[in-house]
Amino acid sequence: MARKHILHMLTPLKHMSPFDVNMALDAGFDAVVPYVDVSLGEVTGLVQDAIFSRPPDAGVDTGIFIAGKDASLALDMFDAARKAMVPPFQVSVFADPAGSFTTAAAMVAKVEKALEKKFERGLKDTRIAVFGATGVVGFCTAVIAAREGAGVTLVGHDGIERVKQIAAEIKSRFNIAVDAADGSSDARKTKLVEASEVILACAKAGVQVVSKAQLKGDGLLIAADVNAVPPAGIEGVAVNANGDPLEAAKAVGIGPLAIGNVKYKVEFGLFKRMIESEKTITLDFQETFSLAREIAK
């Protein structure tokens, strides 16, 4: 009898995301079991229950998914899950808190593709400002872009202190340097846009962070927005924009539907990879971005 593909989904939150549950089942898992209110200290016990309940050769048919809304906590839980393995008892692990890893990977991959197509350049040395940088998607986007050699600035809508702390955490955790800037006024945001070649809006849904009037810097190449709930995070970027010229600027826009289409395919594809792999795998930032690069057009 064929073994079942089982996915154990861990979240520190009260509820597991229905989005992730649906995605995993549609990708082909036979059973998806959510565990809620999971603390970091409980990860080892849960993972070892999963690995020891099946023979070693069934590890490839067993997966752990790390959810939540905190990228740092999810990464800590991801590390704890990996360290809980007792070879030959191992299972696959995939982290994507609030869809942030896959969303960020999709956003940066779409920007990279637009830079190549429209401006014949890549991410390296590109000046990128991340608005909404205190959120989970902003954090992940900054890490991925900076890893590719971009000069990344985290913009704080409520001042510089919180983004300075996030920049320090990124340096400590990934040994990557990113800058922090105060974006608490329209004048400050305008200066930051003028100094940037790419702006990324990662703020929460329904919040406009950049207006048309602030998009007039001659050096701006791309404005990308993940917010599909009106008003747009960047005024003038249509939800379906896919490298389309912006009315108020020389730059092109990338909207949330273009990014979301890649994000959906990446998450689905990584779940499929967990199911179809002939050996156990771990999936975090790097694997997520690698697949997004393949999918982005």
C-alpha positions in Angstrom: 0.0 0.0 0.0 1.3 3.5 -0.9 2.3 5.6 2.0 0.4 8.8 2.7 2.0 12.2 2.1 1.5 14.0 5.5 2.2 17.6 6.2 2.3 18.9 9.8 1.7 22.7 9.9 3.0 24.6 12.9 2.0 28.1 13.8 2.5 30.3 16.9 -0.9 31.9 16.1 -4.4 31.1 17.2 -5.3 29.8 13.7 -3.5 28.2 10.8 -3.9 30.1 7.6 -6.6 28.7 5.3 -4.6 29.9 2.4 -1.7 27.6 3.3 -4.0 24.7 4.1 -5.7 24.9 0.7 -2.4 25.3 -1.1 -0.9 22.3 0.5 -3.9 20.1 -0.2 -4.2 21.3 -3.8 -0.5 20.6 -4.3 -1.1 16.9 -3.4 -0.7 16.2 0.3 -3.0 13.5 1.5 -3.3 14.9 5.0 -2.6 18.3 6.4 -2.6 18.6 10.1 -2.5 22.1 11.8 -0.9 22.7 15.2 -1.7 26.2 16.7 -0.3 28.2 19.5 3.0 26.4 19.1 5.9 28.0 21.0 9.5 27.8 19.9 10.2 25.4 22.7 7.6 22.9 21.5 9.0 22.5 18.0 11.5 19.9 18.8 9.0 17.6 20.5 6.5 17.9 17.7 9.1 17.2 15.0 10.5 14.2 16.8 7.0 12.8 17.3 6.6 13.1 13.5 10.0 11.6 12.6 9.9 8.6 15.0 6.3 7.6 14.2 7.4 6.4 10.7 10.3 4.3 9.4 13.3 6.3 8.2 12.5 5.7 4.5 9.1 7.3 5.1 10.7 10.6 6.1 10.6 11.8 2.5 6.8 11.4 2.7 6.5 13.6 5.8 6.8 17.4 5.9 6.9 20.2 8.5 5.5 23.6 7.5 6.3 26.7 9.6 3.7 29.5 9.5 2.9 32.5 11.6 3.4 36.3 11.1 6.8 36.8 12.5 9.8 36.2 10.2 12.4 36.0 12.9 10.3 33.6 15.0 9.6 31.5 11.9 13.3 31.3 11.1 14.0 30.2 14.7 11.3 27.6 14.5 12.7 26.4 11.2 16.2 26.1 12.7 14.7 24.2 15.7 12.9 21.8 13.3 16.1 21.1 11.4 18.1 20.5 14.6 15.4 18.1 15.9 16.3 15.5 13.2 18.0 12.4 14.4 19.5 10.7 11.2 18.4 8.5 9.6 15.1 9.9 11.0 14.5 13.1 9.0 11.6 14.9 7.3 11.3 17.9 4.9 10.8 21.4 6.3 9.4 24.5 4.6 9.0 28.0 6.2 6.7 30.7 4.8 5.3 32.8 7.6 2.2 34.8 6.4 3.3 33.9 2.9 6.1 36.4 3.4 9.0 34.3 2.0 7.2 33.5 -1.2 5.7 37.0 -1.6 9.1 38.6 -1.1 10.8 36.2 -3.4 8.1 36.9 -6.1 8.4 40.6 -5.7 12.2 40.7 -6.0 12.2 38.2 -8.9 9.7 40.4 -10.8 11.8 43.5 -10.1 14.9 41.7 -11.3 13.2 40.5 -14.5 11.9 44.1 -15.2 15.4 45.5 -14.6 16.8 43.0 -17.1 14.1 43.6 -19.7 13.6 47.3 -19.5 17.0 48.6 -18.3 19.5 45.8 -19.2 20.8 45.6 -15.6 20.4 43.4 -12.5 19.9 43.8 -8.8 23.6 44.3 -8.0 24.3 47.8 -6.8 20.7 48.9 -7.5 19.4 51.4 -4.9 16.3 50.0 -3.4 14.0 51.6 -0.8 11.6 49.3 1.1 8.5 51.0 2.4 6.5 49.1 5.0 9.8 47.6 6.1 8.6 46.9 9.7 6.3 44.2 8.4 7.1 40.6 7.7 7.1 40.9 3.8 9.3 44.0 4.0 11.8 42.2 6.2 12.1 39.3 3.8 12.2 41.4 0.7 15.1 43.4 2.1 17.1 40.3 3.0 16.6 38.7 -0.5 17.4 41.9 -2.4 20.5 42.7 -0.2 21.7 39.1 -0.7 21.7 39.8 -4.4 24.0 42.8 -4.0 21.4 45.6 -4.0 21.9 48.6 -1.8 18.8 48.4 0.4 17.3 51.0 2.6 14.5 50.2 5.1 12.0 53.1 5.4 10.2 53.6 8.7 6.8 55.2 8.5 6.9 56.0 12.2 10.5 57.2 12.4 13.9 55.5 12.2 14.2 53.6 15.5 12.2 50.4 14.5 13.9 50.0 11.1 17.3 50.6 12.7 16.5 47.6 15.0 15.4 45.5 12.0 18.6 46.5 10.1 20.6 45.4 13.1 18.8 42.1 13.3 19.4 41.4 9.5 23.1 42.2 10.1 23.2 39.8 13.1 21.2 37.0 11.6 22.4 37.1 8.0 25.6 39.2 8.1 24.1 41.5 5.5 24.2 45.3 5.8 21.1 47.3 5.0 20.5 51.0 5.8 17.6 52.5 7.7 15.8 55.8 7.0 13.1 58.0 8.5 10.0 58.1 6.2 7.6 59.7 8.7 6.8 62.7 6.6 5.9 63.4 2.9 9.1 65.5 2.5 11.3 62.7 3.8 9.6 60.1 1.6 10.0 62.3 -1.4 13.7 62.6 -0.8 14.0 58.8 -0.4 12.2 58.1 -3.6 14.4 60.6 -5.4 17.5 58.8 -4.1 16.2 55.4 -5.2 16.2 53.4 -8.4 13.6 50.9 -7.2 10.9 51.4 -4.5 9.0 48.5 -3.0 5.8 49.0 -1.1 5.3 46.2 1.5 2.9 48.0 3.8 -0.3 46.5 5.1 -3.3 46.3 2.9 -5.3 49.4 2.2 -2.6 51.9 3.1 -1.1 54.3 0.6 2.6 55.0 1.3 3.7 56.8 -1.8 1.7 59.3 -3.9 2.0 60.1 -7.5 3.5 63.4 -6.7 6.4 61.6 -5.0 7.3 59.5 -8.1 8.9 62.2 -10.1 12.6 61.4 -9.4 14.5 61.1 -12.7 16.5 58.2 -11.4 13.5 56.0 -10.4 13.2 52.9 -12.6 10.7 50.6 -10.9 7.9 51.0 -8.4 6.5 47.7 -7.1 3.5 47.2 -4.8 2.1 44.1 -3.1 -1.1 45.7 -1.8 -4.2 44.6 -3.8 -6.7 46.3 -1.4 -7.6 49.9 -2.4 -6.0 52.4 -2.1 -2.8 51.1 -3.7 0.3 51.3 -1.7 1.9 53.3 -4.5 -0.6 55.6 -6.1 -0.8 55.0 -9.9 0.5 51.4 -9.9 -2.4 49.3 -11.2 -3.1 46.0 -9.6 -2.3 44.2 -12.9 0.7 46.3 -13.9 3.5 44.1 -15.2 6.4 46.5 -16.1 3.9 49.1 -17.5 5.0 52.7 -17.7 3.7 54.9 -14.9 1.6 57.9 -15.8 3.2 60.2 -13.3 6.8 59.1 -13.7 9.5 57.8 -16.0 9.5 54.5 -14.1 7.5 51.3 -14.7 5.2 49.7 -12.3 4.7 46.2 -11.0 1.4 45.5 -9.3 0.2 43.0 -6.8 -1.5 40.7 -9.2 1.7 40.2 -11.2 3.6 39.6 -8.0 0.8 37.4 -6.5 0.7 35.2 -9.6 4.4 34.3 -9.1 3.9 34.0 -5.3 1.1 31.5 -5.8 3.1 29.4 -8.2 6.1 29.4 -6.0 4.3 28.2 -2.8 2.4 25.6 -4.8 5.7 24.5 -6.5 7.6 24.2 -3.2 4.8 22.0 -1.7 5.0 19.9 -4.9 8.7 19.7 -4.5 8.3 18.4 -0.9 6.0 15.7 -2.1 7.9 14.6 -5.2 11.5 14.8 -3.9 13.3 11.5 -3.5 15.1 12.8 -0.4 14.2 15.1 2.4 14.7 18.9 1.8 14.7 22.2 3.6 13.1 25.2 2.0 13.7 28.8 3.1 14.7 32.2 1.6 17.2 30.9 -1.0 15.2 28.0 -2.4 12.1 30.2 -2.5 13.9 32.9 -4.5 15.5 30.4 -6.8 12.1 29.1 -7.8 10.6 32.6 -8.1 13.4 33.5 -10.5 12.5 30.5 -12.7 8.8 31.4 -12.8 9.0 35.2 -13.1 8.5 36.6 -16.6 
